[in-house]
């Protein structure tokens, strides 16, 4: 038994289902494989210790995404944050390869609300609807945050 509520098989199925998604979100924040793996462990520890009943798998998925974002924000506030080099395969969705590092550095400078929508949309391929449900915001609010984030990023890139 893993916990009072979940068998080891049930936990393994959930881990197989969500671990890669949690890792990808975390890597989008940390740009460090080891830190992202640590966050995956932290999120699953919280998952095991939670007393929430999920009505469906979508609700469970959004809860895990929200916890993952919170863990990443918490991690980024820690004093021992270190500078790391990004793996090219993690940022291959950015078209202009010579601006990859600059763009990612600028994304990381965005305010948290803007950074969240950019990372979830571009790096984790969530739809606007999924982001809205995850962040408990309206779709129009998510679209507006994405629009503002893009404008800020464009200006930041032009200033470089």
C-alpha positions as CSV (number, residue, x, y, z in Angstrom):
1,X,0.0,0.0,0.0
2,X,1.2,3.5,-0.9
3,X,-1.3,5.3,1.3
4,X,-4.7,4.8,3.0
5,X,-6.4,5.7,-0.3
6,X,-4.2,4.3,-3.0
7,X,-2.5,1.0,-3.8
8,X,1.0,0.8,-5.3
9,X,-0.5,-0.1,-8.7
10,X,-2.9,2.8,-8.6
11,X,0.0,5.2,-7.7
12,X,2.2,3.8,-10.5
13,X,-0.6,4.3,-13.1
14,X,-1.0,7.9,-12.0
15,X,2.8,8.4,-12.0
16,X,3.0,7.0,-15.5
17,X,0.1,9.2,-16.6
18,X,1.3,12.5,-15.2
19,X,5.0,12.5,-14.5
20,X,6.1,13.6,-17.9
21,X,3.6,16.4,-18.0
22,X,4.8,17.6,-14.6
23,X,8.4,17.3,-15.6
24,X,7.8,19.4,-18.8
25,X,6.1,22.2,-16.9
26,X,8.8,22.2,-14.3
27,X,11.5,22.2,-16.9
28,X,9.8,25.2,-18.6
29,X,10.4,27.1,-15.3
30,X,13.7,25.7,-14.1
31,X,15.6,24.9,-17.3
32,X,17.3,22.3,-15.2
33,X,16.7,18.5,-15.4
34,X,17.6,17.8,-11.8
35,X,15.4,20.6,-10.4
36,X,12.5,19.5,-12.6
37,X,12.9,15.9,-11.4
38,X,12.9,17.2,-7.8
39,X,9.7,19.1,-8.4
40,X,8.1,16.0,-9.9
41,X,8.9,14.1,-6.6
42,X,7.5,17.0,-4.5
43,X,4.3,17.2,-6.5
44,X,3.7,13.4,-6.2
45,X,4.4,13.6,-2.4
46,X,1.7,16.3,-2.2
47,X,-0.5,14.2,-4.4
48,X,-0.1,11.2,-2.0
49,X,-0.9,13.3,1.0
50,X,-3.9,15.2,-0.4
51,X,-7.3,14.6,1.0
52,X,-9.2,15.8,-2.1
53,X,-11.6,13.7,-4.1
54,X,-11.5,14.4,-7.8
55,X,-14.7,14.2,-9.7
56,X,-12.9,13.2,-12.9
57,X,-9.4,12.8,-14.4
58,X,-9.5,16.3,-15.9
59,X,-10.0,17.9,-12.5
60,X,-7.2,15.8,-11.1
61,X,-4.9,16.9,-14.0
62,X,-5.6,20.6,-13.4
63,X,-5.0,20.2,-9.7
64,X,-1.6,18.6,-10.5
65,X,-0.7,21.4,-12.9
66,X,-1.6,24.1,-10.3
67,X,0.5,22.3,-7.7
68,X,3.3,22.0,-10.2
69,X,3.2,25.8,-10.9
70,X,3.1,26.6,-7.2
71,X,6.1,24.3,-6.6
72,X,8.1,26.0,-9.4
73,X,7.3,29.5,-8.1
74,X,8.4,28.4,-4.6
75,X,11.6,26.9,-6.0
76,X,12.4,30.0,-8.0
77,X,12.2,32.1,-4.9
78,X,14.9,30.1,-3.1
79,X,18.2,31.7,-2.6
80,X,20.3,29.0,-4.1
81,X,18.9,29.3,-7.6
82,X,21.6,28.6,-10.1
83,X,22.1,29.5,-13.7
84,X,21.9,26.6,-16.2
85,X,22.2,25.9,-19.9
86,X,19.1,24.8,-21.8
87,X,18.8,21.6,-23.8
88,X,18.1,22.5,-27.5
89,X,15.4,19.8,-27.7
90,X,13.3,21.5,-24.9
91,X,13.2,24.8,-26.9
92,X,12.9,23.4,-30.4
93,X,9.5,25.0,-30.8
94,X,11.1,28.5,-31.0
95,X,11.7,29.2,-34.7
96,X,14.8,31.4,-34.7
97,X,17.6,29.3,-33.2
98,X,20.0,32.2,-32.6
99,X,17.4,34.0,-30.4
100,X,16.4,30.9,-28.4
101,X,18.5,31.7,-25.3
102,X,17.5,35.4,-25.4
103,X,13.8,34.6,-25.7
104,X,13.8,32.1,-22.9
105,X,15.8,34.5,-20.7
106,X,13.2,37.2,-21.4
107,X,10.3,34.8,-20.7
108,X,11.8,34.0,-17.3
109,X,11.8,37.8,-16.5
110,X,8.1,38.1,-17.1
111,X,5.8,38.6,-14.1
112,X,4.5,35.3,-12.8
113,X,1.0,35.6,-14.4
114,X,2.4,36.2,-17.8
115,X,5.1,33.6,-17.5
116,X,2.5,31.0,-16.5
117,X,0.4,31.4,-19.6
118,X,3.4,31.5,-22.0
119,X,5.0,28.4,-20.5
120,X,1.7,26.4,-20.4
121,X,0.7,27.4,-23.9
122,X,4.0,27.3,-25.8
123,X,6.1,24.8,-23.8
124,X,3.4,22.4,-22.6
125,X,0.9,22.7,-25.5
126,X,-2.2,23.4,-23.3
127,X,-5.1,25.1,-25.0
128,X,-6.4,28.4,-23.8
129,X,-9.4,26.6,-22.3
130,X,-7.2,24.2,-20.4
131,X,-5.0,27.0,-19.1
132,X,-8.1,28.9,-18.0
133,X,-9.4,25.9,-16.1
134,X,-6.0,25.2,-14.6
135,X,-5.5,28.7,-13.4
136,X,-9.1,29.3,-12.5
137,X,-9.4,32.3,-14.8
138,X,-11.7,33.1,-17.7
139,X,-10.6,32.2,-21.2
140,X,-10.7,35.9,-22.1
141,X,-8.4,36.7,-19.1
142,X,-5.9,34.1,-20.3
143,X,-6.1,35.4,-23.9
144,X,-5.5,39.0,-22.6
145,X,-2.5,37.8,-20.5
146,X,-1.0,36.0,-23.5
147,X,-1.5,39.1,-25.6
148,X,0.2,41.3,-23.0
149,X,3.0,38.8,-22.5
150,X,3.7,38.7,-26.2
151,X,3.8,42.5,-26.4
152,X,6.1,42.7,-23.4
153,X,8.4,40.0,-24.9
154,X,8.4,41.7,-28.3
155,X,9.5,44.9,-26.7
156,X,12.1,43.2,-24.6
157,X,13.5,41.4,-27.6
158,X,13.6,44.7,-29.7
159,X,15.5,46.4,-26.9
160,X,18.2,43.8,-26.9
